[in-house]
Amino acid sequence: MKRPARLTAAAFLVALLAACSSPSSRFYTLNSDTTPDPAAAAAATPVSIVVGPVTIPDLVDRPQIVTRVSTNEVKVNEFARWADSLKTNIARVIAADLRTQLATDQVTVLGVGANSAPAWRVRVDVTRFESEPAVAVSIDAMWTVQPPGKQAPITGRSAVREPVTGDGIDALVSAHSRALASVSRDIAATIRARATQ
């Protein structure tokens, strides 16, 4: 085989292998709502809070992002993944949101850092975490706030449907972050009301 023919064959093989290679995975993370709330700063609630545990449905308890295709079909996206476990991600975001909404620095995630002060304990059981690309996300969460000492726990439920503004997984994840901020606002309102009684 002549040299130009070999180079052409080699170039064709490289192009063929490049075309056959699978796409690379992309990793996503939820983010807290960093929008300053003047009312929260004015009504700072000096409390210590521990967030966790957080539970999520088995369907979404995996590294891959799961999206709804139809009423009876979901898609497990092998190339769109959570950068961290979804449970840990949700706990971290709710803790950060509560820190902002209650204007307190004393918010930690269960199992992360030391918190020896009497603390409010926040448990969150997410019963629905759905993603409809370019449409909306839905989060349904049952939560329990346990005040320090021997006070009775307070239970609540947040059901949030947040529109997805844009195409792609990034827009979907941003909508989930906004939905979690709504859940956090419900929890923050409960803590603020009880703490100021």
C-alpha positions as CSV (number, residue, x, y, z in Angstrom):
1,M,0.0,0.0,0.0
2,K,1.4,3.4,-0.9
3,R,2.0,6.0,1.8
4,P,-0.9,8.4,0.7
5,A,-3.3,5.5,0.7
6,R,-2.2,4.5,4.2
7,L,-2.6,8.0,5.5
8,T,-6.0,8.2,4.0
9,A,-7.0,4.9,5.6
10,A,-5.6,6.0,9.0
11,A,-7.5,9.3,8.8
12,F,-10.7,7.5,7.9
13,L,-10.2,5.1,10.9
14,V,-9.6,8.0,13.3
15,A,-12.7,9.7,12.0
16,L,-14.7,6.5,12.3
17,L,-13.6,5.9,15.9
18,A,-14.4,9.6,16.8
19,A,-17.9,9.2,15.4
20,C,-18.5,6.0,17.3
21,S,-17.3,7.3,20.7
22,S,-20.0,8.0,23.2
23,P,-20.7,11.5,24.4
24,S,-19.1,12.5,27.6
25,S,-21.1,12.9,30.8
26,R,-22.1,16.3,32.2
27,F,-22.5,16.8,35.9
28,Y,-25.0,19.1,37.6
29,T,-25.6,20.5,41.0
30,L,-28.6,22.2,42.7
31,N,-27.9,25.8,44.0
32,S,-29.3,27.8,46.8
33,D,-31.3,31.0,46.4
34,T,-28.8,33.8,47.0
35,T,-31.3,36.6,46.4
36,P,-31.0,38.9,49.5
37,D,-34.3,39.3,51.3
38,P,-34.5,42.6,53.3
39,A,-37.4,41.3,55.3
40,A,-35.3,38.3,56.4
41,A,-32.4,40.5,57.5
42,A,-34.9,42.7,59.5
43,A,-36.4,39.7,61.2
44,A,-33.2,37.8,61.8
45,T,-33.9,34.6,63.8
46,P,-30.9,33.7,65.9
47,V,-31.4,30.0,66.0
48,S,-29.2,26.9,65.4
49,I,-30.6,24.5,62.8
50,V,-29.5,21.0,61.6
51,V,-31.0,19.8,58.3
52,G,-31.3,16.1,57.8
53,P,-32.0,13.4,57.2
54,V,-33.5,13.9,53.7
55,T,-35.2,11.1,51.9
56,I,-36.1,10.9,48.2
57,P,-38.0,8.5,46.0
58,D,-36.1,5.4,44.9
59,L,-36.8,6.3,41.2
60,V,-34.5,9.4,41.5
61,D,-32.1,8.0,44.0
62,R,-29.3,7.4,41.5
63,P,-26.5,9.4,39.9
64,Q,-28.3,9.8,36.6
65,I,-30.9,12.6,36.2
66,V,-34.4,11.1,35.6
67,T,-36.9,12.9,33.4
68,R,-40.5,12.2,32.6
69,V,-41.3,11.4,29.0
70,S,-45.0,10.6,29.3
71,T,-47.5,9.6,32.0
72,N,-46.0,6.1,32.1
73,E,-42.5,6.6,30.8
74,V,-39.3,8.0,32.3
75,K,-35.9,8.4,30.9
76,V,-32.7,7.7,32.9
77,N,-30.1,10.0,31.2
78,E,-26.7,8.3,31.3
79,F,-24.9,11.4,30.2
80,A,-26.6,13.9,32.6
81,R,-25.7,13.1,36.2
82,W,-25.8,14.7,39.6
83,A,-22.3,15.8,40.8
84,D,-23.2,14.6,44.3
85,S,-25.9,12.3,45.8
86,L,-29.3,14.0,45.3
87,K,-30.1,13.6,49.0
88,T,-26.9,15.4,50.0
89,N,-27.5,18.0,47.4
90,I,-31.0,18.7,48.6
91,A,-30.0,18.9,52.3
92,R,-27.1,21.3,51.4
93,V,-29.4,23.6,49.4
94,I,-32.2,23.7,52.0
95,A,-29.6,24.5,54.7
96,A,-28.1,27.3,52.6
97,D,-31.6,28.6,51.8
98,L,-32.6,28.6,55.5
99,R,-29.3,30.4,56.3
100,T,-30.4,33.2,53.9
101,Q,-34.1,33.3,54.8
102,L,-33.6,33.3,58.6
103,A,-30.4,35.5,58.5
104,T,-28.5,33.0,60.7
105,D,-25.1,31.5,60.2
106,Q,-25.8,28.6,62.5
107,V,-27.3,26.1,59.9
108,T,-25.5,22.8,59.2
109,V,-26.3,19.6,57.5
110,L,-26.7,16.4,59.6
111,G,-23.3,14.7,59.8
112,V,-21.4,17.8,58.6
113,G,-19.6,19.9,61.2
114,A,-20.1,20.1,64.9
115,N,-23.2,21.6,66.4
116,S,-23.3,21.3,70.2
117,A,-25.8,24.1,70.8
118,P,-29.5,23.2,71.2
119,A,-30.7,23.1,67.6
120,W,-33.9,23.0,65.6
121,R,-33.9,19.7,63.6
122,V,-35.4,19.7,60.1
123,R,-36.3,16.4,58.5
124,V,-37.4,16.4,54.8
125,D,-39.1,13.5,53.1
126,V,-39.4,14.2,49.4
127,T,-42.2,12.1,48.0
128,R,-42.1,13.5,44.5
129,F,-39.2,14.9,42.5
130,E,-40.2,15.1,38.9
131,S,-38.6,16.7,35.9
132,E,-40.4,17.5,32.6
133,P,-37.9,19.0,30.2
134,A,-38.9,22.4,28.9
135,V,-42.2,22.2,30.8
136,A,-42.0,22.2,34.7
137,V,-40.5,20.4,37.7
138,S,-42.6,19.2,40.7
139,I,-41.4,18.7,44.2
140,D,-43.7,17.4,46.9
141,A,-42.1,17.3,50.4
142,M,-43.3,16.3,53.8
143,W,-41.2,18.0,56.5
144,T,-40.9,18.0,60.2
145,V,-39.4,20.7,62.4
146,Q,-38.3,19.6,65.9
147,P,-37.7,22.6,68.1
148,P,-35.0,22.3,70.8
149,G,-35.9,20.8,74.1
150,K,-39.2,19.0,74.7
151,Q,-41.5,21.0,72.5
152,A,-43.8,19.2,70.1
153,P,-42.6,18.8,66.5
154,I,-44.3,20.7,63.8
155,T,-45.1,19.0,60.5
156,G,-45.9,20.5,57.2
157,R,-46.1,19.8,53.5
158,S,-44.9,21.8,50.5
159,A,-46.1,21.0,47.0
160,V,-44.3,23.1,44.4
161,R,-44.6,23.1,40.6
162,E,-42.0,25.4,39.0
163,P,-41.9,26.2,35.3
164,V,-38.7,25.4,33.3
165,T,-37.5,28.5,31.5
166,G,-35.4,27.2,28.7
167,D,-34.3,23.9,27.1
168,G,-31.8,21.5,28.4
169,I,-30.8,19.9,31.7
170,D,-29.3,23.1,33.1
171,A,-32.7,24.9,32.9
172,L,-34.3,21.8,34.5
173,V,-31.8,21.8,37.4
174,S,-32.3,25.6,37.9
175,A,-36.1,25.1,38.2
176,H,-35.5,22.4,40.8
177,S,-33.3,24.9,42.8
178,R,-36.1,27.5,42.6
179,A,-38.7,24.9,43.8
180,L,-36.4,23.9,46.7
181,A,-36.2,27.6,47.7
182,S,-40.0,27.6,48.0
183,V,-39.9,24.5,50.2
184,S,-37.2,26.2,52.3
185,R,-39.4,29.4,52.6
186,D,-42.2,27.3,54.1
187,I,-39.9,25.7,56.6
188,A,-38.3,29.1,57.5
189,A,-41.7,30.6,58.1
190,T,-42.6,27.8,60.5
191,I,-39.3,28.2,62.4
192,R,-39.7,32.0,62.6
193,A,-43.3,31.8,63.8
194,R,-42.5,29.3,66.6
195,A,-39.2,30.9,67.6
196,T,-40.8,34.3,68.1
197,Q,-43.7,33.0,70.3
